[in-house]
């Protein structure tokens, strides 16, 4: 690249190698001003050269138009971009996607927006699980655990029990009292029948 730049600066012309380099750098998202500084030309001259070579660029779509076209929230596309899953071009204040990237986005969203439990597509606002799985987990938290989660839970409980022995004994005595009270209420209601 350095030799190409030196050749361009020495002569007042832009070689085909430089044009190829311009096209590559422009497709990476560099502005005309940045390219002008690199090649020691004005941004207008860079624009003219790029327009003359008639780059066969595929049309780029903004993030908002891609979201509207696919029917996904813009936040989902932004999350894919922030996680490095998609690699759109940034021009000015806009993130631009090629047609190929737009075709891949539904598959990427389907992979990243899956429920950790059942594999269905999650809705926005449900960070790990789909609606059904999250409601089940709220109603039956221990039953929804996997075997590894249950083992971790038991380990944490035993560690807490060892560290807070007196508190654990208090809790156990309350549980025993409640059980005996329930048994007495049940046996009393059965005797009345």
C-alpha positions as CSV (number, residue, x, y, z in Angstrom):
1,X,0.0,0.0,0.0
2,X,2.9,2.4,0.8
3,X,4.4,2.0,-2.6
4,X,1.1,2.6,-4.3
5,X,0.6,5.8,-2.2
6,X,4.1,7.1,-3.0
7,X,3.6,6.4,-6.7
8,X,0.2,8.3,-6.5
9,X,1.8,11.3,-4.7
10,X,4.7,11.5,-7.1
11,X,2.5,11.4,-10.2
12,X,-0.6,13.4,-10.4
13,X,-2.6,10.3,-11.6
14,X,-4.3,7.6,-9.8
15,X,-3.3,4.1,-10.9
16,X,-5.5,1.1,-11.3
17,X,-3.9,-0.4,-8.2
18,X,-4.9,2.7,-6.3
19,X,-8.4,2.5,-7.6
20,X,-8.7,-1.1,-6.4
21,X,-7.3,0.0,-3.0
22,X,-9.8,2.9,-3.0
23,X,-12.7,0.6,-3.7
24,X,-11.6,-1.8,-0.9
25,X,-11.1,0.9,1.7
26,X,-14.5,2.5,0.7
27,X,-16.3,-0.8,1.0
28,X,-14.8,-1.1,4.5
29,X,-16.6,2.0,5.4
30,X,-14.0,4.8,5.2
31,X,-15.3,8.2,4.2
32,X,-14.3,10.1,1.1
33,X,-12.4,12.6,3.4
34,X,-10.4,9.8,5.0
35,X,-9.5,8.4,1.6
36,X,-8.6,11.8,0.4
37,X,-6.2,12.3,3.3
38,X,-4.6,8.9,2.6
39,X,-4.1,9.5,-1.1
40,X,-3.4,13.2,-0.7
41,X,-6.4,14.2,-2.9
42,X,-9.6,16.1,-2.2
43,X,-12.7,14.1,-1.2
44,X,-14.3,15.4,-4.4
45,X,-11.5,13.9,-6.5
46,X,-11.9,10.6,-4.7
47,X,-15.7,10.7,-5.4
48,X,-15.1,11.4,-9.1
49,X,-12.6,8.5,-9.4
50,X,-15.0,6.1,-7.6
51,X,-17.9,7.3,-9.8
52,X,-15.9,6.9,-13.0
53,X,-14.8,3.4,-12.3
54,X,-18.5,2.5,-11.9
55,X,-18.1,0.2,-8.9
56,X,-20.5,-2.7,-9.2
57,X,-21.6,-2.3,-5.6
58,X,-24.6,-4.1,-4.4
59,X,-27.1,-1.7,-2.9
60,X,-26.7,-1.3,0.9
61,X,-29.7,-1.1,3.1
62,X,-29.9,0.9,6.4
63,X,-30.5,-0.9,9.7
64,X,-34.0,0.5,10.0
65,X,-35.0,-0.5,6.5
66,X,-33.6,-4.0,7.1
67,X,-35.6,-4.3,10.3
68,X,-38.8,-3.1,8.6
69,X,-38.2,-5.5,5.6
70,X,-37.7,-8.5,7.8
71,X,-40.2,-7.6,10.5
72,X,-37.7,-7.6,13.4
73,X,-37.1,-4.9,16.0
74,X,-34.0,-2.7,15.3
75,X,-32.7,-3.7,18.7
76,X,-32.3,-7.3,17.6
77,X,-30.1,-6.2,14.7
78,X,-28.1,-3.8,16.9
79,X,-27.6,-6.7,19.4
80,X,-26.3,-9.0,16.6
81,X,-23.9,-6.2,15.5
82,X,-22.7,-5.5,19.0
83,X,-22.0,-9.2,19.6
84,X,-20.0,-9.3,16.4
85,X,-22.3,-11.8,14.7
86,X,-23.0,-9.5,11.8
87,X,-20.5,-7.0,10.3
88,X,-22.4,-4.1,8.6
89,X,-20.6,-1.1,7.1
90,X,-20.8,2.1,9.0
91,X,-21.2,5.2,6.8
92,X,-21.8,8.4,8.7
93,X,-24.3,7.6,11.4
94,X,-25.9,4.7,9.6
95,X,-25.1,1.0,9.7
96,X,-25.6,-0.5,6.2
97,X,-26.2,-4.1,5.3
98,X,-25.7,-5.8,2.0
99,X,-28.3,-8.1,0.4
100,X,-26.4,-11.2,1.4
101,X,-26.2,-10.1,5.0
102,X,-30.0,-9.4,4.9
103,X,-30.6,-12.9,3.7
104,X,-28.5,-14.4,6.6
105,X,-30.1,-12.3,9.4
106,X,-33.2,-14.5,9.9
107,X,-31.0,-17.6,10.4
108,X,-28.7,-15.7,12.8
109,X,-31.6,-14.4,14.8
110,X,-33.1,-17.8,14.9
111,X,-29.9,-19.2,16.3
112,X,-29.3,-16.4,18.9
113,X,-32.9,-15.8,19.9
114,X,-33.6,-19.5,20.9
115,X,-35.1,-20.5,24.2
116,X,-32.4,-22.2,26.3
117,X,-35.0,-24.7,27.5
118,X,-37.1,-25.8,24.5
119,X,-35.3,-24.2,21.5
120,X,-38.3,-22.1,20.3
121,X,-37.9,-18.4,19.2
122,X,-37.9,-16.0,22.2
123,X,-39.9,-12.8,22.1
124,X,-38.3,-9.4,23.0
125,X,-38.2,-9.0,26.7
126,X,-37.5,-12.6,27.4
127,X,-33.7,-12.8,27.8
128,X,-33.2,-16.5,28.1
129,X,-36.4,-18.4,27.8
130,X,-39.6,-18.3,25.7
131,X,-42.9,-17.2,27.3
132,X,-44.1,-20.7,28.2
133,X,-40.8,-21.8,29.7
134,X,-40.4,-18.7,31.7
135,X,-43.9,-19.0,33.1
136,X,-43.3,-22.6,34.0
137,X,-40.0,-21.7,35.7
138,X,-41.8,-19.0,37.8
139,X,-44.5,-21.5,38.9
140,X,-42.1,-24.5,39.4
141,X,-38.6,-23.1,39.9
142,X,-37.0,-26.3,41.2
143,X,-38.7,-28.6,38.8
144,X,-37.5,-26.5,35.9
145,X,-33.8,-27.0,36.9
146,X,-31.6,-29.3,34.8
147,X,-29.6,-32.0,36.7
148,X,-26.6,-29.7,36.8
149,X,-28.6,-26.8,38.1
150,X,-30.1,-29.1,40.8
151,X,-26.6,-30.3,41.8
152,X,-25.4,-26.7,42.1
153,X,-28.5,-25.7,44.1
154,X,-27.9,-28.6,46.5
155,X,-24.3,-27.7,46.9
156,X,-25.1,-24.1,47.7
157,X,-27.8,-25.2,50.2
158,X,-25.4,-27.5,52.0
159,X,-22.7,-24.8,52.1
160,X,-25.2,-22.3,53.5
161,X,-26.4,-24.9,56.0
162,X,-22.8,-25.4,57.2
163,X,-22.2,-21.7,57.5
164,X,-25.5,-20.9,59.3
165,X,-26.2,-23.9,61.5
166,X,-28.2,-22.1,64.2
167,X,-30.4,-20.4,61.6
168,X,-31.0,-23.7,59.8
169,X,-32.1,-25.4,63.1
170,X,-34.6,-22.6,63.7
171,X,-36.0,-23.0,60.2
172,X,-36.3,-26.8,60.6
173,X,-38.1,-26.4,64.0
174,X,-40.6,-24.0,62.4
175,X,-41.2,-26.5,59.5
176,X,-41.8,-29.3,62.0
177,X,-44.3,-27.2,64.0
178,X,-46.2,-26.3,60.8
179,X,-46.3,-30.0,59.7
180,X,-47.7,-31.1,63.1
181,X,-50.3,-28.3,63.0
182,X,-51.4,-29.4,59.5
183,X,-51.6,-33.0,60.6
184,X,-53.7,-32.0,63.6
185,X,-56.0,-29.9,61.5
186,X,-56.4,-32.8,59.0
187,X,-57.0,-35.4,61.7
188,X,-59.5,-33.0,63.4
189,X,-61.5,-32.5,60.1
190,X,-61.5,-36.3,59.4
191,X,-62.8,-37.0,62.9
192,X,-65.7,-34.6,62.4
193,X,-66.8,-36.4,59.3
